């Protein structure tokens, strides 16, 4: 049974990546992830706020690592791990990002994940202006680093197929679907916003599956699913929808690093049961599923489901 695959031109022993999370804060935890079978690890993001200005001592407490400590952690991970280590930058503007992209490359990062999070700055910022900032960042970083670049994006793109094409033209090698953002709640007694970090659920995967299937034949970039990967079944769904890799975070935070082995065992069992000799074969031979997914998400099926719900109540 061949579980190996490629992502961003990197040889992976299987498609399961430990995604960006506090799990990368500890070298010993990263080692446990590798021992359990993780094929690569994405470091937590280095944020613009840590780079682009001098932060006060009070602000510094908001971050686990200074930029210098982040680079040192990267070097330590590279020293202790044999799997690829992907550094992550959470960027908005250009400036120091090119310098730090080079810095992380020089420190040994095997690839770079650009974690994009844009909000319109003014009432006059159109979607095209916001997206153009993203393309410009990728073009600039691509000019100054030679390691592969993946881009982690939000699902709230006006035209995702065109956005994907332009990201490829800008020099990205992969697309990570999707970023998850903190959604503040409201305390109606104190009239204050409440922020909390909620882990994903398997339901989050459904949106990823739709866009994996829609984008697979439209781009040469590798597609990685991030969000909603909680079981071996979720891994399989992402792969047969077009993902080259899956990034697991919430399930590992809930179940521990050793849970990677459970996911791999389940993936192997499914491949064997369906007579696939490799992960890549499974991905390349389920075109009917993609066509069915397009049909299932179309207007005709939406209308049919609404009417069937009404009829079931009669």
C-alpha positions in Angstrom: 0.0 0.0 0.0 1.6 3.3 -1.1 0.6 6.2 1.0 3.3 8.5 -0.3 2.5 11.6 -2.3 3.8 15.0 -3.2 2.9 18.5 -1.9 4.6 21.7 -3.0 7.2 19.5 -4.8 8.0 17.9 -1.4 8.1 14.1 -1.0 5.6 13.2 1.7 5.4 9.7 3.2 1.6 10.2 3.4 -0.9 13.0 2.9 -1.4 13.9 6.6 0.2 17.2 7.7 0.1 18.6 11.2 -1.3 22.1 10.4 -0.4 25.4 12.0 -1.2 25.4 15.7 0.3 25.5 19.2 1.4 21.9 18.6 4.5 23.4 16.9 5.5 25.4 20.0 7.2 22.3 21.4 10.0 20.4 19.6 9.2 17.3 21.7 5.5 17.4 20.6 6.7 17.8 17.0 8.8 14.7 17.4 5.8 12.8 18.7 3.8 13.9 15.6 6.5 12.6 13.3 6.7 9.3 15.3 3.0 8.9 15.0 3.3 9.3 11.2 2.8 13.0 10.4 4.3 13.6 6.9 5.1 17.3 7.5 4.4 20.0 10.0 3.3 23.6 9.5 4.6 26.0 12.1 2.3 28.4 13.8 2.2 31.8 12.1 4.7 34.6 12.5 2.4 37.7 12.5 3.0 41.0 10.9 2.5 42.7 14.3 5.7 40.9 15.5 7.7 42.1 12.6 6.5 45.4 11.2 6.9 47.5 14.3 8.5 47.6 17.7 6.2 46.0 20.1 6.0 47.0 23.8 6.7 44.5 26.6 3.0 44.4 27.3 2.2 43.6 23.7 5.0 41.0 23.5 3.1 38.9 26.0 0.5 38.3 23.4 3.0 36.3 21.3 4.6 33.0 22.1 7.8 33.8 20.3 9.6 36.9 19.1 10.7 36.7 15.4 14.2 35.7 16.5 12.9 33.0 18.8 10.6 31.8 15.9 13.6 31.4 13.7 15.5 29.5 16.4 12.5 27.2 16.9 12.5 26.5 13.1 16.2 25.6 13.3 15.5 23.3 16.2 12.7 21.6 14.4 14.8 21.1 11.4 17.5 19.6 13.5 15.2 17.1 15.3 12.8 16.2 12.5 13.3 14.3 9.2 10.0 15.4 7.8 9.5 18.7 6.0 9.0 21.8 8.2 6.8 24.5 6.6 7.1 28.0 8.1 4.0 30.3 8.2 3.7 34.0 7.7 0.5 35.8 8.5 0.8 38.9 6.3 -1.2 41.9 5.2 1.3 44.4 3.8 4.6 44.0 1.9 7.5 45.7 3.7 9.4 43.4 6.0 7.7 40.2 4.7 10.1 39.8 1.9 13.0 40.1 4.3 11.5 37.6 6.7 10.6 35.2 4.0 14.3 35.1 3.0 15.2 34.8 6.7 13.0 31.7 7.1 14.3 30.2 4.0 17.9 30.7 5.1 17.0 29.2 8.5 16.0 25.9 6.7 12.3 26.1 6.0 11.3 23.5 3.4 8.4 25.7 2.2 6.5 28.8 3.2 2.8 29.1 3.9 1.5 32.6 3.4 -1.5 33.0 5.7 -3.6 35.7 4.1 -6.2 37.6 6.2 -7.5 40.8 4.5 -10.3 43.1 5.6 -11.3 46.2 3.5 -9.6 49.2 4.9 -12.0 51.8 3.7 -15.5 52.1 2.2 -13.9 52.5 -1.2 -11.8 49.3 -1.1 -13.4 47.0 -3.8 -12.9 43.3 -3.8 -10.5 43.6 -6.7 -8.3 46.0 -4.7 -8.3 43.7 -1.7 -7.4 40.7 -3.8 -4.7 42.7 -5.7 -2.8 43.2 -2.4 -2.7 39.4 -2.1 -1.3 38.9 -5.5 1.3 41.5 -5.0 2.5 40.0 -1.8 2.9 36.5 -3.5 4.7 38.0 -6.5 7.1 39.9 -4.3 7.9 36.9 -2.0 8.3 34.7 -5.1 10.9 37.0 -6.5 13.1 36.7 -3.4 12.8 33.1 -2.2 13.3 29.8 -4.1 11.4 27.5 -1.7 7.8 26.5 -2.6 5.0 28.9 -1.5 1.5 27.9 -0.5 -1.2 30.4 0.2 -3.8 29.8 3.0 -6.9 31.8 2.1 -10.4 32.6 3.4 -13.5 31.1 1.7 -14.9 34.6 1.2 -13.4 35.3 -2.2 -15.7 36.8 -4.8 -14.6 34.5 -7.6 -12.4 31.7 -6.2 -11.6 30.0 -9.6 -10.2 33.3 -11.0 -8.5 34.1 -7.7 -6.8 30.6 -7.9 -5.6 31.2 -11.4 -4.1 34.5 -10.5 -2.4 33.0 -7.5 -0.8 30.4 -9.7 0.4 33.2 -12.1 1.8 35.1 -9.1 4.1 32.1 -8.3 2.2 30.1 -5.7 2.7 26.3 -5.7 -0.2 25.4 -3.5 -3.5 26.6 -2.1 -4.7 25.8 1.5 -8.5 25.7 1.8 -9.5 27.4 4.1 -8.4 29.7 6.9 -10.6 29.7 10.0 -11.1 33.0 11.9 -12.2 33.9 15.3 -15.9 34.9 15.3 -16.7 37.2 18.3 -20.0 36.6 20.1 -22.0 39.0 22.1 -22.8 38.9 25.8 -26.3 40.5 26.0 -26.0 41.1 29.7 -22.7 43.0 29.8 -23.0 44.4 26.2 -19.5 43.3 25.5 -18.1 41.1 22.8 -16.8 37.7 23.8 -14.0 36.0 21.9 -13.1 32.4 22.2 -11.2 29.8 20.2 -13.6 27.1 19.1 -12.1 24.0 17.5 -13.5 22.9 14.1 -16.1 20.2 13.7 -16.5 17.7 10.8 -19.2 19.9 9.3 -16.5 22.5 8.4 -15.2 20.0 5.9 -18.2 20.3 3.6 -17.3 23.7 2.2 -13.7 22.5 1.6 -14.9 19.5 -0.3 -17.0 21.6 -2.6 -14.1 23.9 -3.6 -11.5 21.1 -3.8 -13.7 19.4 -6.4 -14.4 22.7 -8.2 -10.8 23.7 -8.4 -9.0 20.4 -8.9 -9.1 20.4 -12.7 -8.6 24.2 -13.0 -5.2 24.6 -11.5 -1.8 22.9 -11.5 -1.3 24.0 -7.9 -1.5 21.5 -5.1 -4.6 21.7 -3.0 -4.5 21.1 0.8 -7.7 20.8 2.9 -7.5 22.5 6.3 -10.5 22.5 8.6 -12.9 19.7 9.6 -10.4 16.8 9.3 -11.4 14.7 12.3 -11.5 11.1 11.1 -10.0 8.8 8.5 -13.3 9.2 6.6 -12.7 12.9 6.4 -9.1 12.4 5.1 -10.5 10.1 2.4 -13.3 12.6 1.4 -10.7 15.4 1.0 -8.3 13.2 -1.1 -11.0 11.9 -3.5 -12.2 15.5 -3.9 -8.8 16.6 -5.1 -6.6 17.3 -2.1 -3.0 16.4 -2.3 -2.7 16.7 1.5 -4.8 17.4 4.5 -3.9 19.6 7.4 -5.1 18.3 10.8 -5.3 20.6 13.8 -8.4 20.4 16.0 -8.5 16.6 16.1 -4.8 16.5 17.2 -5.5 19.1 19.9 -8.4 17.0 21.1 -6.9 13.6 20.9 -3.1 14.2 21.0 -0.3 13.7 18.5 -0.7 9.9 18.5 -4.0 10.3 16.8 -2.2 10.7 13.4 -1.7 6.9 13.5 -5.4 6.3 13.9 -6.0 8.5 10.8 -3.4 6.6 8.8 -4.7 3.2 9.8 -8.1 4.2 8.7 -6.9 5.6 5.4 -4.9 2.4 4.7 -7.9 0.2 5.5 -10.1 2.2 3.1 -7.6 2.1 0.3 -7.3 -1.7 0.7 -11.0 -2.3 0.9 -11.5 -0.4 -2.4 -8.6 -2.0 -4.1 -6.6 1.2 -4.6 -2.8 0.6 -4.5 -2.0 4.2 -3.6 -3.4 7.5 -2.4 -2.7 9.1 -5.8 -4.6 6.4 -7.6 -7.6 7.0 -5.4 -7.5 10.7 -6.2 -7.2 10.2 -9.9 -10.0 7.7 -10.3 -13.0 9.3 -8.6 -13.9 11.8 -11.3 -17.6 10.7 -11.1 -17.6 11.9 -7.5 -16.5 15.4 -8.6 -19.2 15.6 -11.3 -21.8 14.4 -8.8 -20.6 17.0 -6.3 -21.1 19.8 -8.9 -24.6 18.5 -9.7 -25.5 18.1 -6.0 -24.6 21.7 -5.2 -26.5 23.1 -8.3 -29.7 25.1 -8.3 -31.8 22.2 -9.5 -30.8 20.0 -6.6 -31.4 22.9 -4.2 -34.9 23.4 -5.4 -35.6 19.7 -5.3 -34.4 19.5 -1.6 -36.6 22.4 -0.6 -39.7 20.9 -2.2 -38.9 17.4 -0.7 -38.7 19.0 2.8 -42.1 20.6 2.3 -43.6 17.4 1.0 -42.3 15.4 3.9 -44.3 17.6 6.4 -47.6 17.0 4.6 
